[in-house]
Amino acid sequence: MKLSEIKTALNQLETIAFQLPNGDLVPNHFHVTEVGKVTKRFIDCGGTVRKEEVANFQLWEANDYDHRLHPEKLVHIIELSEKAIEIPDLEIEVEYQMKDTIGKFSLDFDGTNFLLTSKQTDCLAKDNWGIPADKIKTKIGEWKSKETSCCTPDSGCC
C-alpha cells in the first residue's frame, strides 16, 4: 500500500484499526510515533548495487488509554511528513513492537482494517546462481500428460 492509498482509505473511516497477521488487532490506544522515509543502499550476492526506499510508520502502544488516533489526524501527520522530509508516494512499511523484537510488515487494507502483512527475505540475484525464479510444483506422475502416458490400468505394464 502506498501513501496515497492509505490517505484515501483513511478519508473513508471513522476509526483506525491495524490487524496483525495472526488476526489480533493492535490495541486501539496505539500511537504512530514516527512517519519517515527509509533508504536502503546495498549490494546483493550477485554484486549488483541496489537502492530501496519505503515510507516507514512506527506503531507504538502505551498506557495512554484516553487518547485515540483518529483518521483525519493520521492524514495530517502523513501530509506534514510528505512536505517536511520530502516523502514521495512510496510503499509503506510498518514497524510494530512484538514480544521480543520489532516486527516489520507490509501494509494492506480490507475495507475496514489496515492489515499488517508478513514480509519475506529473498535472493535478488537468483539468475547469477542458476536458481529458477519460480519452482515448478507438480505431483509425481503429472509431468507427462495423461494422453501420452504408456501406463494405464488396461495397458498391462504394471
C-alpha positions in Angstrom: 0.0 0.0 0.0 1.3 3.4 -0.9 0.9 6.7 1.0 -1.8 7.9 -1.5 -3.8 4.7 -0.9 -3.7 5.0 2.9 -4.8 8.6 2.8 -7.7 7.6 0.5 -8.7 4.8 2.9 -8.4 7.0 6.0 -10.7 9.6 4.5 -13.4 6.9 4.4 -13.0 5.7 8.0 -14.3 6.9 11.4 -11.7 4.8 13.4 -8.4 3.2 12.6 -7.6 -0.4 13.3 -4.4 -2.3 12.4 -4.6 -6.1 12.3 -1.6 -8.4 12.8 -1.0 -11.4 10.5 -2.4 -13.8 13.2 -5.7 -11.9 13.2 -5.2 -10.0 16.5 -5.8 -6.2 16.5 -3.1 -3.8 17.6 -4.7 -2.2 20.8 -6.8 0.8 19.8 -4.8 3.1 22.0 -1.7 2.8 19.8 0.2 5.9 18.5 2.0 6.4 15.2 5.3 7.6 16.8 7.2 8.0 13.5 6.5 8.6 9.8 9.6 8.6 7.8 11.5 7.7 4.6 13.9 4.9 4.9 16.5 4.5 2.2 18.5 1.2 1.9 21.6 1.1 -0.3 23.1 -2.4 -0.5 24.8 -4.8 -2.7 23.2 -8.2 -3.4 25.0 -11.5 -3.5 25.4 -11.2 -7.3 27.4 -7.9 -7.0 24.6 -5.5 -8.1 24.3 -2.3 -6.1 20.7 -1.6 -5.2 18.6 1.1 -3.6 15.2 0.7 -2.0 13.0 3.4 -0.4 9.9 3.0 1.7 7.7 5.2 3.8 8.0 3.9 7.4 5.4 4.1 10.1 6.2 3.1 13.6 3.2 1.9 15.7 3.6 2.1 19.5 1.3 1.3 22.3 1.5 2.8 25.8 -0.7 3.0 28.8 -2.4 6.1 27.4 -5.9 4.7 27.1 -7.6 8.1 26.9 -6.4 9.1 23.5 -7.1 7.6 20.2 -5.5 8.4 16.9 -8.3 9.5 14.5 -8.1 9.1 10.7 -8.0 12.8 10.0 -5.1 13.3 12.4 -3.1 10.5 10.8 -3.8 12.0 7.3 -2.4 15.3 8.7 0.7 13.6 10.1 1.3 11.9 6.7 0.9 15.1 4.7 3.1 17.0 7.1 5.8 14.3 6.7 5.5 14.3 2.9 6.2 18.0 2.9 8.8 18.3 5.7 11.0 15.4 4.7 10.0 15.2 1.0 8.5 11.7 1.0 7.2 10.7 -2.4 4.3 8.3 -2.9 6.2 5.3 -1.6 5.1 1.8 -0.4 4.6 1.7 3.3 6.5 -0.5 5.8 5.2 -0.7 9.3 7.3 -1.4 12.4 5.5 -2.7 15.5 6.9 -3.9 18.8 6.4 -7.6 19.1 7.2 -9.6 22.2 11.0 -9.9 21.8 11.8 -7.7 18.8 10.4 -5.2 16.3 8.4 -6.7 13.6 8.4 -5.2 10.1 5.3 -5.6 7.9 3.9 -4.6 4.6 0.5 -2.9 4.7 -2.8 -3.7 3.0 -6.4 -2.7 3.6 -9.5 -4.9 3.6 -12.1 -2.0 3.6 -12.3 -1.9 7.4 -8.8 -2.7 8.9 -5.3 -2.0 7.8 -3.6 -5.4 7.6 0.0 -5.8 8.7 1.2 -8.5 6.3 4.3 -10.6 6.7 7.4 -9.8 4.8 9.8 -12.4 3.4 13.5 -12.4 2.6 14.5 -13.2 -1.0 17.6 -13.7 -3.2 17.7 -10.8 -5.7 20.4 -12.5 -7.8 18.8 -15.9 -8.5 19.8 -15.8 -12.1 23.5 -15.5 -11.1 23.3 -18.8 -9.2 21.1 -20.8 -11.6 18.1 -20.6 -9.2 14.9 -20.7 -11.1 12.6 -17.7 -10.5 9.7 -19.9 -9.6 9.9 -23.6 -8.8 7.5 -25.7 -10.8 5.3 -27.6 -8.4 4.0 -30.9 -9.8 2.9 -34.2 -8.3 4.6 -37.4 -9.2 3.1 -38.7 -12.5 1.9 -35.2 -13.6 4.9 -34.4 -15.7 3.5 -36.4 -18.6 0.1 -35.7 -20.0 -2.4 -38.4 -19.5 -2.8 -38.9 -23.3 0.9 -39.8 -23.7 1.3 -42.0 -20.6 2.1 -45.6 -21.6 1.0 -46.9 -18.2 -2.8 -47.1 -18.0 -4.9 -49.6 -16.0 -5.6 -51.6 -19.2 -2.0 -51.5 -20.7 -0.7 -54.4 -18.7 2.6 -52.6 -18.0 2.1 -52.9 -14.2 
